[in-house]
């Protein structure tokens, strides 16, 4: 067989091209959106609390971030919007709610990890000042070294239940869940079977993405901030 005949023979064989990712049938595509920047903690002036957790509103910069992330989300085929019980998530979602005309569902399971004695803004101060427990927290990758903080197993279980609850309610759909940095980090760590803090530190108004099926969780994106550039 000549080289030309060989090429012709190969051209008649089935061709298998690389294809873009498609969620499996019935999967739920969840976009985990961290709230915009919240107002700063002023030493000695605790944030208002809701169910024992700090509940600061968005800062001016956070409001601008909310507009940008929601403008991007508005064109992504969102079928449902979820927020936590904390107002900074509802404030971040508000432009998307207005754009799509969807009523956001409030799910308490999406709230931030409970920081115990360091709630109300004290966490920010102690981390910034290098408190020994903050150093231990990062070394051991455990929030619950903070006195009174949410136990690690309970937090992981709460995050798993919230994700599974949303997925069960929206098979085959795309959901925007406005939540918190600790929640996002835990959700992606569960999906990737990674270290507890492997995905800790998502930026304000960033988008992370997980695809949920009954058999597995698939990580499809982390800390996307292209809309903030």
KOLKE-714032 format. One line per field, with one value per atom (N, C-alpha, C): residue number from 1; residue in three letters; atom name; x, y, z. Coordinates in steps of 0.1 Angstrom, whole numbers. Example, Ala and Ser with C-alpha at 12.3 -4.5 7.8 and 13.67 -1.06 7.14 Angstrom:
% residues 2
pos: 1, 1, 1, 2, 2, 2
code: ALA, ALA, ALA, SER, SER, SER
site: N, CA, C, N, CA, C
X: 132, 123, 132, 128, 137, 129
Y: -57, -45, -33, -22, -11, 0
Z: 78, 78, 78, 71, 71, 79
//
This chain:
% residues 229
pos: 1, 1, 1, 2, 2, 2, 3, 3, 3, 4, 4, 4, 5, 5, 5, 6, 6, 6, 7, 7, 7, 8, 8, 8, 9, 9, 9, 10, 10, 10, 11, 11, 11, 12, 12, 12, 13, 13, 13, 14, 14, 14, 15, 15, 15, 16, 16, 16, 17, 17, 17, 18, 18, 18, 19, 19, 19, 20, 20, 20, 21, 21, 21, 22, 22, 22, 23, 23, 23, 24, 24, 24, 25, 25, 25, 26, 26, 26, 27, 27, 27, 28, 28, 28, 29, 29, 29, 30, 30, 30, 31, 31, 31, 32, 32, 32, 33, 33, 33, 34, 34, 34, 35, 35, 35, 36, 36, 36, 37, 37, 37, 38, 38, 38, 39, 39, 39, 40, 40, 40, 41, 41, 41, 42, 42, 42, 43, 43, 43, 44, 44, 44, 45, 45, 45, 46, 46, 46, 47, 47, 47, 48, 48, 48, 49, 49, 49, 50, 50, 50, 51, 51, 51, 52, 52, 52, 53, 53, 53, 54, 54, 54, 55, 55, 55, 56, 56, 56, 57, 57, 57, 58, 58, 58, 59, 59, 59, 60, 60, 60, 61, 61, 61, 62, 62, 62, 63, 63, 63, 64, 64, 64, 65, 65, 65, 66, 66, 66, 67, 67, 67, 68, 68, 68, 69, 69, 69, 70, 70, 70, 71, 71, 71, 72, 72, 72, 73, 73, 73, 74, 74, 74, 75, 75, 75, 76, 76, 76, 77, 77, 77, 78, 78, 78, 79, 79, 79, 80, 80, 80, 81, 81, 81, 82, 82, 82, 83, 83, 83, 84, 84, 84, 85, 85, 85, 86, 86, 86, 87, 87, 87, 88, 88, 88, 89, 89, 89, 90, 90, 90, 91, 91, 91, 92, 92, 92, 93, 93, 93, 94, 94, 94, 95, 95, 95, 96, 96, 96, 97, 97, 97, 98, 98, 98, 99, 99, 99, 100, 100, 100, 101, 101, 101, 102, 102, 102, 103, 103, 103, 104, 104, 104, 105, 105, 105, 106, 106, 106, 107, 107, 107, 108, 108, 108, 109, 109, 109, 110, 110, 110, 111, 111, 111, 112, 112, 112, 113, 113, 113, 114, 114, 114, 115, 115, 115, 116, 116, 116, 117, 117, 117, 118, 118, 118, 119, 119, 119, 120, 120, 120, 121, 121, 121, 122, 122, 122, 123, 123, 123, 124, 124, 124, 125, 125, 125, 126, 126, 126, 127, 127, 127, 128, 128, 128, 129, 129, 129, 130, 130, 130, 131, 131, 131, 132, 132, 132, 133, 133, 133, 134, 134, 134, 135, 135, 135, 136, 136, 136, 137, 137, 137, 138, 138, 138, 139, 139, 139, 140, 140, 140, 141, 141, 141, 142, 142, 142, 143, 143, 143, 144, 144, 144, 145, 145, 145, 146, 146, 146, 147, 147, 147, 148, 148, 148, 149, 149, 149, 150, 150, 150, 151, 151, 151, 152, 152, 152, 153, 153, 153, 154, 154, 154, 155, 155, 155, 156, 156, 156, 157, 157, 157, 158, 158, 158, 159, 159, 159, 160, 160, 160, 161, 161, 161, 162, 162, 162, 163, 163, 163, 164, 164, 164, 165, 165, 165, 166, 166, 166, 167, 167, 167, 168, 168, 168, 169, 169, 169, 170, 170, 170, 171, 171, 171, 172, 172, 172, 173, 173, 173, 174, 174, 174, 175, 175, 175, 176, 176, 176, 177, 177, 177, 178, 178, 178, 179, 179, 179, 180, 180, 180, 181, 181, 181, 182, 182, 182, 183, 183, 183, 184, 184, 184, 185, 185, 185, 186, 186, 186, 187, 187, 187, 188, 188, 188, 189, 189, 189, 190, 190, 190, 191, 191, 191, 192, 192, 192, 193, 193, 193, 194, 194, 194, 195, 195, 195, 196, 196, 196, 197, 197, 197, 198, 198, 198, 199, 199, 199, 200, 200, 200, 201, 201, 201, 202, 202, 202, 203, 203, 203, 204, 204, 204, 205, 205, 205, 206, 206, 206, 207, 207, 207, 208, 208, 208, 209, 209, 209, 210, 210, 210, 211, 211, 211, 212, 212, 212, 213, 213, 213, 214, 214, 214, 215, 215, 215, 216, 216, 216, 217, 217, 217, 218, 218, 218, 219, 219, 219, 220, 220, 220, 221, 221, 221, 222, 222, 222, 223, 223, 223, 224, 224, 224, 225, 225, 225, 226, 226, 226, 227, 227, 227, 228, 228, 228, 229, 229, 229
code: UNK, UNK, UNK, UNK, UNK, UNK, UNK, UNK, UNK, UNK, UNK, UNK, UNK, UNK, UNK, UNK, UNK, UNK, UNK, UNK, UNK, UNK, UNK, UNK, UNK, UNK, UNK, UNK, UNK, UNK, UNK, UNK, UNK, UNK, UNK, UNK, UNK, UNK, UNK, UNK, UNK, UNK, UNK, UNK, UNK, UNK, UNK, UNK, UNK, UNK, UNK, UNK, UNK, UNK, UNK, UNK, UNK, UNK, UNK, UNK, UNK, UNK, UNK, UNK, UNK, UNK, UNK, UNK, UNK, UNK, UNK, UNK, UNK, UNK, UNK, UNK, UNK, UNK, UNK, UNK, UNK, UNK, UNK, UNK, UNK, UNK, UNK, UNK, UNK, UNK, UNK, UNK, UNK, UNK, UNK, UNK, UNK, UNK, UNK, UNK, UNK, UNK, UNK, UNK, UNK, UNK, UNK, UNK, UNK, UNK, UNK, UNK, UNK, UNK, UNK, UNK, UNK, UNK, UNK, UNK, UNK, UNK, UNK, UNK, UNK, UNK, UNK, UNK, UNK, UNK, UNK, UNK, UNK, UNK, UNK, UNK, UNK, UNK, UNK, UNK, UNK, UNK, UNK, UNK, UNK, UNK, UNK, UNK, UNK, UNK, UNK, UNK, UNK, UNK, UNK, UNK, UNK, UNK, UNK, UNK, UNK, UNK, UNK, UNK, UNK, UNK, UNK, UNK, UNK, UNK, UNK, UNK, UNK, UNK, UNK, UNK, UNK, UNK, UNK, UNK, UNK, UNK, UNK, UNK, UNK, UNK, UNK, UNK, UNK, UNK, UNK, UNK, UNK, UNK, UNK, UNK, UNK, UNK, UNK, UNK, UNK, UNK, UNK, UNK, UNK, UNK, UNK, UNK, UNK, UNK, UNK, UNK, UNK, UNK, UNK, UNK, UNK, UNK, UNK, UNK, UNK, UNK, UNK, UNK, UNK, UNK, UNK, UNK, UNK, UNK, UNK, UNK, UNK, UNK, UNK, UNK, UNK, UNK, UNK, UNK, UNK, UNK, UNK, UNK, UNK, UNK, UNK, UNK, UNK, UNK, UNK, UNK, UNK, UNK, UNK, UNK, UNK, UNK, UNK, UNK, UNK, UNK, UNK, UNK, UNK, UNK, UNK, UNK, UNK, UNK, UNK, UNK, UNK, UNK, UNK, UNK, UNK, UNK, UNK, UNK, UNK, UNK, UNK, UNK, UNK, UNK, UNK, UNK, UNK, UNK, UNK, UNK, UNK, UNK, UNK, UNK, UNK, UNK, UNK, UNK, UNK, UNK, UNK, UNK, UNK, UNK, UNK, UNK, UNK, UNK, UNK, UNK, UNK, UNK, UNK, UNK, UNK, UNK, UNK, UNK, UNK, UNK, UNK, UNK, UNK, UNK, UNK, UNK, UNK, UNK, UNK, UNK, UNK, UNK, UNK, UNK, UNK, UNK, UNK, UNK, UNK, UNK, UNK, UNK, UNK, UNK, UNK, UNK, UNK, UNK, UNK, UNK, UNK, UNK, UNK, UNK, UNK, UNK, UNK, UNK, UNK, UNK, UNK, UNK, UNK, UNK, UNK, UNK, UNK, UNK, UNK, UNK, UNK, UNK, UNK, UNK, UNK, UNK, UNK, UNK, UNK, UNK, UNK, UNK, UNK, UNK, UNK, UNK, UNK, UNK, UNK, UNK, UNK, UNK, UNK, UNK, UNK, UNK, UNK, UNK, UNK, UNK, UNK, UNK, UNK, UNK, UNK, UNK, UNK, UNK, UNK, UNK, UNK, UNK, UNK, UNK, UNK, UNK, UNK, UNK, UNK, UNK, UNK, UNK, UNK, UNK, UNK, UNK, UNK, UNK, UNK, UNK, UNK, UNK, UNK, UNK, UNK, UNK, UNK, UNK, UNK, UNK, UNK, UNK, UNK, UNK, UNK, UNK, UNK, UNK, UNK, UNK, UNK, UNK, UNK, UNK, UNK, UNK, UNK, UNK, UNK, UNK, UNK, UNK, UNK, UNK, UNK, UNK, UNK, UNK, UNK, UNK, UNK, UNK, UNK, UNK, UNK, UNK, UNK, UNK, UNK, UNK, UNK, UNK, UNK, UNK, UNK, UNK, UNK, UNK, UNK, UNK, UNK, UNK, UNK, UNK, UNK, UNK, UNK, UNK, UNK, UNK, UNK, UNK, UNK, UNK, UNK, UNK, UNK, UNK, UNK, UNK, UNK, UNK, UNK, UNK, UNK, UNK, UNK, UNK, UNK, UNK, UNK, UNK, UNK, UNK, UNK, UNK, UNK, UNK, UNK, UNK, UNK, UNK, UNK, UNK, UNK, UNK, UNK, UNK, UNK, UNK, UNK, UNK, UNK, UNK, UNK, UNK, UNK, UNK, UNK, UNK, UNK, UNK, UNK, UNK, UNK, UNK, UNK, UNK, UNK, UNK, UNK, UNK, UNK, UNK, UNK, UNK, UNK, UNK, UNK, UNK, UNK, UNK, UNK, UNK, UNK, UNK, UNK, UNK, UNK, UNK, UNK, UNK, UNK, UNK, UNK, UNK, UNK, UNK, UNK, UNK, UNK, UNK, UNK, UNK, UNK, UNK, UNK, UNK, UNK, UNK, UNK, UNK, UNK, UNK, UNK, UNK, UNK, UNK, UNK, UNK, UNK, UNK, UNK, UNK, UNK, UNK, UNK, UNK, UNK, UNK, UNK, UNK, UNK, UNK, UNK, UNK, UNK, UNK, UNK, UNK, UNK, UNK, UNK, UNK, UNK, UNK, UNK, UNK, UNK, UNK, UNK, UNK, UNK, UNK, UNK, UNK, UNK, UNK, UNK, UNK, UNK, UNK, UNK, UNK, UNK, UNK, UNK, UNK, UNK, UNK, UNK, UNK, UNK, UNK, UNK, UNK, UNK, UNK, UNK, UNK, UNK, UNK, UNK, UNK, UNK, UNK, UNK, UNK, UNK, UNK, UNK, UNK, UNK, UNK, UNK
site: N, CA, C, N, CA, C, N, CA, C, N, CA, C, N, CA, C, N, CA, C, N, CA, C, N, CA, C, N, CA, C, N, CA, C, N, CA, C, N, CA, C, N, CA, C, N, CA, C, N, CA, C, N, CA, C, N, CA, C, N, CA, C, N, CA, C, N, CA, C, N, CA, C, N, CA, C, N, CA, C, N, CA, C, N, CA, C, N, CA, C, N, CA, C, N, CA, C, N, CA, C, N, CA, C, N, CA, C, N, CA, C, N, CA, C, N, CA, C, N, CA, C, N, CA, C, N, CA, C, N, CA, C, N, CA, C, N, CA, C, N, CA, C, N, CA, C, N, CA, C, N, CA, C, N, CA, C, N, CA, C, N, CA, C, N, CA, C, N, CA, C, N, CA, C, N, CA, C, N, CA, C, N, CA, C, N, CA, C, N, CA, C, N, CA, C, N, CA, C, N, CA, C, N, CA, C, N, CA, C, N, CA, C, N, CA, C, N, CA, C, N, CA, C, N, CA, C, N, CA, C, N, CA, C, N, CA, C, N, CA, C, N, CA, C, N, CA, C, N, CA, C, N, CA, C, N, CA, C, N, CA, C, N, CA, C, N, CA, C, N, CA, C, N, CA, C, N, CA, C, N, CA, C, N, CA, C, N, CA, C, N, CA, C, N, CA, C, N, CA, C, N, CA, C, N, CA, C, N, CA, C, N, CA, C, N, CA, C, N, CA, C, N, CA, C, N, CA, C, N, CA, C, N, CA, C, N, CA, C, N, CA, C, N, CA, C, N, CA, C, N, CA, C, N, CA, C, N, CA, C, N, CA, C, N, CA, C, N, CA, C, N, CA, C, N, CA, C, N, CA, C, N, CA, C, N, CA, C, N, CA, C, N, CA, C, N, CA, C, N, CA, C, N, CA, C, N, CA, C, N, CA, C, N, CA, C, N, CA, C, N, CA, C, N, CA, C, N, CA, C, N, CA, C, N, CA, C, N, CA, C, N, CA, C, N, CA, C, N, CA, C, N, CA, C, N, CA, C, N, CA, C, N, CA, C, N, CA, C, N, CA, C, N, CA, C, N, CA, C, N, CA, C, N, CA, C, N, CA, C, N, CA, C, N, CA, C, N, CA, C, N, CA, C, N, CA, C, N, CA, C, N, CA, C, N, CA, C, N, CA, C, N, CA, C, N, CA, C, N, CA, C, N, CA, C, N, CA, C, N, CA, C, N, CA, C, N, CA, C, N, CA, C, N, CA, C, N, CA, C, N, CA, C, N, CA, C, N, CA, C, N, CA, C, N, CA, C, N, CA, C, N, CA, C, N, CA, C, N, CA, C, N, CA, C, N, CA, C, N, CA, C, N, CA, C, N, CA, C, N, CA, C, N, CA, C, N, CA, C, N, CA, C, N, CA, C, N, CA, C, N, CA, C, N, CA, C, N, CA, C, N, CA, C, N, CA, C, N, CA, C, N, CA, C, N, CA, C, N, CA, C, N, CA, C, N, CA, C, N, CA, C, N, CA, C, N, CA, C, N, CA, C, N, CA, C, N, CA, C, N, CA, C, N, CA, C, N, CA, C, N, CA, C, N, CA, C, N, CA, C, N, CA, C, N, CA, C, N, CA, C, N, CA, C, N, CA, C, N, CA, C, N, CA, C, N, CA, C, N, CA, C, N, CA, C, N, CA, C, N, CA, C, N, CA, C, N, CA, C, N, CA, C, N, CA, C, N, CA, C, N, CA, C, N, CA, C, N, CA, C, N, CA, C, N, CA, C, N, CA, C, N, CA, C, N, CA, C, N, CA, C
X: 8, 0, 9, 6, 13, 10, 18, 16, 2, -1, -13, -25, -24, -35, -36, -25, -25, -33, -30, -37, -52, -55, -69, -76, -70, -76, -78, -68, -70, -81, -83, -93, -107, -108, -121, -124, -114, -117, -124, -131, -139, -129, -133, -125, -131, -123, -128, -121, -129, -124, -125, -117, -119, -131, -139, -152, -152, -160, -161, -169, -166, -174, -189, -196, -211, -215, -223, -228, -235, -234, -241, -256, -264, -279, -284, -292, -298, -289, -277, -268, -272, -269, -271, -258, -258, -247, -248, -239, -241, -229, -232, -222, -222, -211, -210, -204, -211, -207, -204, -192, -189, -195, -200, -206, -195, -200, -190, -184, -174, -167, -176, -175, -184, -176, -184, -178, -167, -157, -146, -150, -143, -145, -136, -143, -136, -134, -121, -118, -127, -133, -142, -156, -160, -173, -178, -184, -188, -198, -198, -209, -222, -233, -246, -245, -252, -252, -265, -265, -277, -274, -282, -280, -265, -260, -247, -236, -238, -228, -228, -216, -215, -222, -229, -238, -236, -223, -221, -227, -231, -236, -224, -227, -216, -211, -198, -192, -195, -191, -193, -186, -174, -167, -175, -180, -188, -200, -207, -218, -215, -203, -198, -195, -189, -186, -198, -209, -221, -227, -226, -231, -224, -211, -202, -205, -205, -207, -221, -231, -244, -246, -239, -240, -235, -224, -219, -228, -234, -243, -256, -260, -273, -274, -262, -262, -258, -258, -254, -265, -277, -288, -291, -292, -295, -310, -313, -326, -332, -323, -327, -315, -319, -310, -312, -301, -301, -292, -296, -287, -287, -277, -277, -286, -286, -294, -287, -275, -267, -269, -271, -276, -266, -253, -243, -245, -251, -253, -266, -276, -288, -285, -277, -273, -265, -256, -248, -257, -267, -276, -286, -288, -300, -300, -288, -289, -293, -289, -293, -308, -313, -327, -335, -331, -338, -337, -326, -324, -332, -333, -339, -354, -357, -371, -373, -363, -364, -365, -372, -373, -362, -353, -342, -347, -342, -345, -335, -339, -330, -327, -314, -310, -300, -304, -295, -282, -283, -271, -260, -263, -252, -245, -248, -242, -227, -220, -205, -203, -190, -186, -188, -193, -194, -181, -177, -163, -163, -173, -173, -170, -160, -156, -150, -147, -141, -152, -164, -175, -176, -184, -186, -175, -165, -154, -141, -141, -129, -119, -125, -117, -107, -112, -104, -92, -95, -84, -74, -78, -69, -60, -66, -58, -48, -53, -44, -32, -34, -24, -15, -19, -11, -13, -25, -28, -23, -18, -13, -23, -36, -46, -49, -48, -49, -38, -26, -15, -18, -23, -26, -37, -47, -58, -53, -44, -39, -30, -23, -14, -21, -31, -39, -51, -54, -65, -78, -81, -93, -98, -111, -117, -119, -121, -126, -115, -103, -93, -97, -105, -110, -120, -119, -128, -143, -151, -165, -169, -159, -162, -169, -175, -183, -173, -176, -168, -166, -154, -151, -160, -163, -172, -186, -191, -204, -205, -194, -194, -194, -186, -185, -198, -205, -218, -228, -228, -238, -236, -224, -221, -226, -223, -227, -242, -249, -263, -269, -264, -269, -267, -255, -253, -262, -264, -273, -287, -291, -305, -308, -299, -300, -300, -291, -291, -303, -309, -321, -333, -333, -344, -343, -331, -329, -321, -326, -319, -319, -308, -307, -307, -305, -306, -293, -292, -280, -285, -278, -282, -271, -274, -264, -267, -257, -258, -248, -254, -246, -243, -230, -226, -213, -205, -193, -181, -169, -157, -154, -158, -156, -164, -176, -185, -180, -176, -170, -158, -149, -137, -140, -150, -154, -161, -169, -176, -167, -157, -148, -138, -135, -126, -133, -146, -154, -154, -157, -158, -145, -134, -121, -114, -120, -114, -100, -100, -87, -86, -75, -72, -83, -87, -98, -96, -84, -82, -76, -77, -71, -77, -90, -97, -102, -96, -99, -93, -101, -95, -101, -113, -119, -122, -119, -121, -135, -137, -151, -156, -169, -176, -170, -163, -157, -168, -166, -175, -167, -172, -166, -178, -174, -184, -182, -193, -193, -206, -204, -215, -218, -230, -235, -243, -239, -247, -249, -258, -260, -247, -239, -227, -215, -214, -201, -203, -194, -193, -181, -183, -172, -168, -156, -151, -149, -155, -153, -147, -146, -140, -138, -128, -126, -121, -127, -122, -121, -131, -131, -135, -126, -128, -126, -128, -125, -134, -146, -156, -152, -142, -138, -126, -120, -107, -109
Y: -12, 0, 12, 22, 34, 43, 53, 63, 70, 74, 80, 71, 58, 49, 47, 47, 46, 58, 70, 82, 81, 77, 76, 66, 55, 44, 50, 57, 63, 73, 80, 91, 85, 72, 65, 59, 59, 53, 63, 58, 67, 77, 89, 100, 103, 104, 107, 120, 131, 144, 146, 155, 160, 168, 166, 172, 180, 191, 199, 191, 195, 188, 191, 181, 182, 175, 182, 175, 162, 152, 139, 142, 134, 136, 136, 146, 147, 153, 156, 162, 177, 181, 195, 203, 214, 222, 234, 234, 244, 253, 266, 277, 283, 281, 285, 299, 309, 323, 329, 333, 339, 353, 357, 371, 381, 393, 405, 409, 417, 422, 428, 424, 430, 441, 448, 460, 455, 464, 460, 459, 451, 450, 461, 469, 479, 473, 473, 466, 472, 462, 466, 468, 468, 470, 458, 448, 436, 438, 429, 429, 425, 429, 423, 408, 401, 386, 381, 370, 362, 348, 342, 329, 327, 337, 336, 339, 342, 345, 359, 364, 378, 380, 391, 394, 408, 411, 424, 426, 438, 441, 442, 443, 446, 460, 461, 474, 480, 492, 499, 491, 486, 478, 465, 459, 447, 448, 460, 462, 463, 469, 469, 455, 447, 434, 426, 428, 421, 424, 436, 440, 433, 432, 425, 410, 403, 389, 385, 393, 390, 393, 403, 406, 394, 388, 376, 364, 362, 351, 352, 364, 366, 359, 357, 350, 336, 329, 316, 305, 309, 300, 295, 304, 300, 297, 285, 281, 284, 286, 288, 296, 303, 311, 307, 305, 302, 312, 315, 324, 318, 322, 317, 327, 325, 333, 346, 348, 360, 371, 383, 393, 396, 394, 397, 388, 376, 368, 373, 376, 382, 395, 403, 416, 413, 403, 400, 394, 386, 380, 390, 401, 410, 414, 418, 422, 410, 398, 387, 384, 385, 383, 393, 406, 416, 413, 408, 405, 393, 383, 371, 369, 377, 376, 364, 358, 345, 349, 342, 344, 335, 341, 333, 324, 312, 303, 305, 306, 307, 294, 290, 277, 280, 277, 280, 271, 260, 251, 258, 268, 275, 286, 287, 298, 294, 304, 303, 294, 288, 280, 289, 283, 291, 291, 304, 306, 308, 303, 303, 316, 316, 328, 339, 336, 345, 351, 350, 355, 370, 377, 391, 400, 393, 401, 399, 392, 390, 381, 372, 363, 370, 381, 389, 395, 400, 407, 397, 385, 375, 369, 367, 362, 372, 385, 395, 397, 395, 397, 385, 374, 362, 355, 355, 348, 334, 328, 314, 304, 306, 297, 298, 310, 312, 304, 305, 297, 282, 278, 264, 260, 268, 266, 263, 271, 269, 257, 254, 243, 230, 229, 217, 216, 227, 228, 224, 231, 229, 242, 245, 257, 255, 242, 240, 240, 244, 247, 260, 268, 281, 277, 282, 279, 280, 270, 270, 270, 268, 268, 255, 255, 244, 232, 220, 209, 205, 200, 198, 188, 177, 167, 172, 180, 186, 196, 204, 214, 206, 196, 189, 182, 177, 171, 181, 192, 203, 207, 209, 213, 202, 190, 179, 178, 180, 179, 191, 203, 214, 212, 208, 205, 194, 184, 173, 177, 185, 190, 199, 208, 216, 207, 198, 189, 181, 176, 168, 176, 189, 198, 203, 201, 207, 198, 186, 177, 183, 182, 187, 202, 209, 224, 230, 243, 251, 260, 260, 268, 277, 289, 299, 299, 294, 294, 304, 315, 326, 322, 320, 315, 321, 314, 320, 312, 318, 312, 299, 298, 285, 274, 277, 267, 263, 272, 269, 260, 263, 255, 241, 240, 226, 218, 225, 218, 212, 221, 216, 206, 207, 197, 183, 183, 171, 165, 174, 169, 163, 169, 165, 155, 151, 143, 149, 162, 169, 173, 179, 184, 194, 195, 204, 218, 224, 238, 239, 229, 229, 240, 243, 253, 265, 266, 278, 291, 301, 314, 319, 314, 320, 335, 342, 357, 361, 373, 378, 379, 376, 376, 367, 357, 347, 336, 329, 318, 305, 295, 281, 272, 261, 252, 238, 231, 217, 211, 199, 192, 180, 178, 168, 158, 145, 134, 125, 115, 106, 98, 96, 88, 96, 109, 116, 131, 138, 153, 156, 165, 168, 183, 186, 199, 204, 216, 221, 235, 241, 255, 259, 268, 273, 288, 297, 311, 318, 317, 324, 339, 348, 362, 371, 364, 372, 384, 383, 394, 406, 404, 415, 422, 417, 423, 437
Z: 0, 0, 0, -9, -10, 2, 4, 14, 12, 0, -3, 0, -4, -1, 14, 22, 36, 42, 38, 43, 40, 28, 24, 33, 36, 44, 58, 64, 77, 78, 67, 67, 67, 63, 63, 77, 86, 99, 108, 118, 127, 134, 135, 141, 155, 165, 178, 183, 183, 187, 202, 207, 221, 222, 232, 234, 246, 247, 259, 269, 282, 293, 292, 294, 295, 308, 317, 329, 325, 333, 330, 331, 324, 324, 339, 342, 355, 366, 362, 372, 375, 387, 391, 390, 383, 381, 391, 401, 412, 411, 409, 410, 424, 431, 445, 444, 448, 447, 461, 463, 476, 476, 487, 488, 485, 482, 480, 494, 493, 505, 515, 527, 538, 545, 553, 560, 569, 572, 580, 595, 602, 617, 623, 632, 640, 654, 658, 671, 682, 689, 700, 696, 684, 679, 671, 678, 672, 661, 651, 641, 648, 642, 646, 644, 653, 652, 647, 640, 636, 640, 649, 653, 658, 665, 671, 661, 649, 639, 634, 631, 626, 613, 613, 601, 595, 591, 586, 572, 568, 555, 545, 532, 522, 524, 521, 519, 506, 504, 491, 480, 482, 472, 470, 481, 480, 471, 472, 464, 449, 446, 432, 427, 436, 432, 429, 437, 435, 421, 417, 404, 393, 395, 384, 383, 395, 395, 390, 393, 389, 374, 369, 355, 347, 352, 345, 347, 359, 361, 353, 350, 344, 330, 324, 310, 311, 322, 323, 325, 323, 323, 337, 347, 360, 362, 368, 370, 384, 394, 408, 415, 425, 433, 448, 454, 469, 476, 488, 497, 511, 519, 533, 541, 554, 563, 566, 561, 564, 553, 557, 547, 536, 539, 528, 516, 518, 506, 498, 506, 499, 492, 498, 492, 479, 479, 467, 456, 460, 450, 444, 451, 447, 433, 427, 412, 403, 407, 399, 400, 413, 415, 407, 406, 398, 383, 379, 365, 360, 368, 364, 368, 378, 384, 392, 397, 405, 420, 427, 442, 448, 456, 461, 473, 473, 484, 495, 508, 519, 525, 526, 531, 542, 555, 566, 565, 558, 557, 549, 541, 534, 542, 555, 563, 565, 569, 572, 583, 584, 596, 608, 619, 632, 638, 642, 647, 662, 669, 684, 690, 699, 706, 697, 685, 676, 666, 669, 661, 662, 653, 654, 648, 642, 636, 643, 655, 662, 654, 647, 638, 629, 623, 614, 621, 633, 641, 645, 650, 655, 644, 632, 621, 616, 615, 610, 620, 633, 643, 645, 639, 640, 654, 659, 671, 671, 682, 682, 677, 681, 677, 662, 657, 642, 635, 640, 634, 635, 647, 648, 639, 637, 628, 614, 609, 595, 594, 605, 605, 605, 613, 615, 605, 598, 589, 596, 607, 615, 621, 618, 624, 639, 643, 656, 667, 663, 674, 680, 674, 680, 691, 703, 713, 709, 711, 708, 693, 684, 670, 666, 654, 649, 647, 653, 651, 636, 633, 619, 612, 619, 613, 611, 621, 620, 608, 607, 596, 582, 581, 568, 565, 576, 574, 570, 576, 572, 557, 553, 539, 530, 533, 524, 523, 534, 534, 526, 527, 520, 505, 501, 486, 481, 488, 484, 484, 493, 493, 481, 477, 465, 453, 452, 440, 439, 450, 449, 444, 447, 443, 429, 422, 409, 400, 398, 388, 374, 367, 354, 352, 363, 363, 368, 366, 370, 381, 393, 404, 408, 412, 418, 433, 441, 455, 461, 467, 472, 487, 490, 502, 507, 515, 522, 519, 522, 519, 526, 538, 545, 539, 536, 530, 516, 508, 495, 496, 505, 507, 511, 521, 525, 514, 506, 496, 485, 481, 471, 477, 490, 496, 496, 499, 498, 484, 474, 461, 456, 460, 455, 464, 475, 486, 489, 491, 494, 508, 512, 525, 529, 542, 546, 541, 541, 537, 523, 515, 502, 493, 495, 487, 496, 507, 516, 510, 510, 505, 492, 488, 476, 478, 467, 468, 469, 475, 475, 461, 459, 446, 435, 440, 430, 428, 417, 413, 413, 421, 420, 415, 410, 403, 406, 411, 413, 406, 400, 393, 402, 405, 415, 408, 409, 405, 417, 417, 428, 431, 421, 423, 428, 423, 426, 425, 431, 430, 421, 411, 402, 403, 406, 406, 392, 389, 375, 375, 387, 387, 401, 404, 417, 416, 423, 425, 412, 404, 391, 394, 391, 393, 380, 369, 356, 355, 360, 360, 368, 377, 386, 381, 370, 365, 360
//
